[in-house]
Amino acid sequence: MRYPVLVMLERADSSLRNGAFIHLHTKPYSNSVIERELSNLASNGNNNVEAWSAIQERLLNAVVKPGITLQHHTRIVSIGQNESSAWATSEKEQTFKGDFLIGADGYRSIVRVI
């Protein structure tokens, strides 16, 4: 079976974060299959206070699959698209191209600027 190639770029290093806890309230938005799966990954099936390191570990384990590459230490500084592809360029001048680009880079997202 051939899997699609997915490259996930992560700004942070691979170490687990300590000391931060968050309250997870998993009220459904659209109740889609993907939303339920992501919610379960984040909350581990409950609405309790969780250590960020536990959430991070579950998310990291979820992407260890054939066809997925996770690259840490990659800070994106620009993005763009044309008729044939979308791309992201890192501060180390690496360009990553694909059929689509999903930005999940927080409240200071460079994707939101466009």
N, C-alpha and C positions, 0 to 999 in steps of 0.2 A: 504494500500500500504506500502510495506517495503522499506525503504531508506537505501542506503549504509552508513556505518559509516565513517565519515571523521573527523579526528582530526587535527586542525590547531594549531601549536605551535608558539607563538609570544614572542620574547625576551622582548619587551617594555611593559609598563603598559598600562592600557586601557584609559588613559587620552588623549585628543586631543592635538596635537602639535600646538603651536601658533607662529606667527612671520615669518614663512617660506612661500615663494611664489615660484611657479615654472611656467615656460612657457610650455604649453602642445602643442606639435605638433604631430598630430595623423596620420602621413603618414603611409599608410598600408604596412605591410611587406609581409604577405602571404594572407591577406584578408579572413582568415577563420572566421567561425561563432564565435568561442571563442575569437579570436583576436578583432573582432568588438565589442563584448560584453564587454571585459575588457577595451578596448579603450574608449567606451562610459561611463563606470563606472568611469574611471580616469578623463576624460575630461568633463563629463556632456554634451557631444554632441557638444563641441566647441573647438577651438584652442586658447583660451585666457590664460592669467595669472590667476592662481588659488591659493588660500590658501591651503597649505598642509592639514590643519585641515578639509577643505571641502572634499578633496579627501579621506582622512582617514575615515571620517564619512560615505561616500558613500560605501567604501569598507567594513567597519564594518557592515553596514546595509545589504549588499549583502550576508553576510555569516550567517545571522540570519534565518536559515532554519532548518526544521527537518533533523536529521541525521548529522548535523555539530556541532562540539564542538570547540570553540575557547578558548585556554588556554594562558593567558598572563603570564608574568614573568617567561618564560621558555627559558633559554639559553642552546642551544645544544652544547655539547663539543665533541661528536664523533658520527660517523655514520658507518653502515656496512650492509652487506647482506650475505645471503647464499642461498641455493636452495629453501628454503621454505618461506623466508620473508626478508624484509628490516627493519632496525631499526635505531632509533636515541636515544642517551642517553643524559640526561640533566646534568647540573652541580650539581643538587640535587640528582643525581644517579637514576633518573626515566628513565625507558626504554619504548619507544613507538614503537610497532611493527605493520607492515602492509604489504599488498601485494606490495605496492610501496611507495617510498619516493620522494617527490618533494622538492628540496631546493630552496628557494627564499630568501636567506639571504644576498643579497647585494654583493658588489664588493670584500669584504673580506670573501667570502663564504667558509665554510669548505667543502662543496660539490665539489667545483672546485678543491680542493687540490687532490682529489682522481683520 
